[in-house]
Amino acid sequence: MSAEILLSVSGLHKAFGGLIAVNQMQFDVHKGEILGLLGPNGSGKTTVMNLISGALPPNEGKVVLAGRDITSLPAHTISHAGIARTFQLVRILPDLDCIENIEAGLAFRPGPLWGDAAKLAARALLDRIGLADHAHTPAGDLTYIDQKRLELGRALALQPKLLLLDEWLAGLNPSELQEGIALVRKLKSEGLTIIMVEHVMDAIRSLCDRCVVMNTGTKIADGTPETVLADPEVIRAYLGDAHA
Amino acid sequence: MNIVTFKSDFIKPVILGAIIFAALAFLPSLVDSYYMSLAISITSFAILATAWAMFSGPTRYISLATVVFFGIGAYTVAVLGEILPFPVVLICAALAGTVLALLVGFSTLRLAGVYFVIFTFGLTELVRQVVSWYEVNVTRELGRYIFLDITQDDIYWQLLTLLAVLLLTGFILGRSRLGFALRIIGEDETVAKHCGINVTRVKVALFVLSAVFMTLTGAIMAPRWTYIDPVIAFNPMLSFQVVIMALLGGPRRLLGPILGVIPLTLLFEVLTANFPNHFSIMLGVTFMVIVYLLPGGVIGLYEKYGGPNKPSHPNGPPTTKEKTA
């Protein structure tokens, strides 16, 4: 594992009215690693993803990507800087077909592709995510797992430095889950850096190099999956005092 | 292979369109002045509805500001028509429309849904009141006369040219990255942002483009009236008519709005001729019937029953959303 830091989050703070969703979050992501972002429901994981990707501006704190301060930049600028994401509730472009969904990722990135070049690249990407047979299927007609694949394909089309996966493996059946895990592992082997919000323990243990655990907006643990999952504080957050 | 099919894809419709427009240009020598005035109505509404749908179709932002731009165009001619040559007046009108559309675009396109609708409607009222105030307090005359040496046939040819340019623009736009960006925004604005699209800039660009065509229509139509005042030039009814026509035709295809313009312009003609006192109520009923029976427009009907590519989501056509908005 190289020690080069790709993303550095410090003092990140976000409140919605009186509710503090993210409180002084601080963590680094190294180049090429998969960081798991864990925590019980409502602990602020998705908000952290939204703050990093520019969907929401933070109240305080800093997000630095490869030495560049991207705090509070608009989402499209952050996308150009090299961060792509999927959404907790899958978001595809339902009336567009699969090729067009991928082209959406190709056509507006730095070094955009358009026309025949985009069609070729989109087909190659569909092949890579296992949707080659659905090139002209409207995305809204795909099954749930295929929509998730397509959403991932669109994110990959942006050629990101950092990929944010928000519960991308949730809701898959056991065999789909194995496929999903294999796909994410392949992305890692290709050198992509990933932050994944996840509840599926199998996936966390087999994929994550490191985990950050959140509870009520605050970081409560940071370390390898084995260490954080054995941490009494983490067990208390998930299961209550009796189990700690 | 791809390049060849792309080219013939592109060239065939353009040539076909050019032939149709060339044929339409001979209309004045074939029909009398009553039918010419009907042709002018249809052509001007065709421009307004197509320009409206160019922005509102893909984004699903319902704008009621059509008449603001139309009226600005008409007023530019009223003010400058006797001072400058007509082509220069048209350029000034386009500039005025651009400036106003930029102002409105940057200040309001962050508004979504019903707020945008209300704002654009309010804008019509605001502009009309401002112009009235100016005329009453500064020029001290509410109305203006437009005496220009422009015949009915000239107006028709100008409108026909403008419509041809608009359709060509829309055709190219549909194949461009800008048009694709607009479709993505219409599907899911959040996704569009995270795909690297500067959503505000795209929306403003399209809003301005659509407004320029509306302004030019107003400018070209102005000499037909000889007298205008703010109530005539900024009549909100026009904005509603354009929306109804575009919705009837189907706002998400380039030629959709025209399919709504032709039957409705003829219907308005019949209504104003036979029921002058009940025009508004008939118009309202027509609108309700259209939204209720044809949520996807005429184009939607065609796609549903026998079109080559059926829409994947018959339950989610744009107009059902527009109705609730």
Interface residues (C-beta under 8 A of the other chain):
Chain A: S53 G54 A55 P74 A75 H76 S79 H80 A84 R85 F87 R91 I92 L93 P94 D95 L96 E100 E103 A104 G105 A107 F108 R109 P110 P112 W114 G115 D116 K119 P138 G140 D141 R154 L158
Chain B: N2 I3 F6 R177 F180 A181 R183 I184 E187 D188 T190 V191 A192 K193 H194 C195 G196 I197 N198 V199 P311 S312 H313 G316
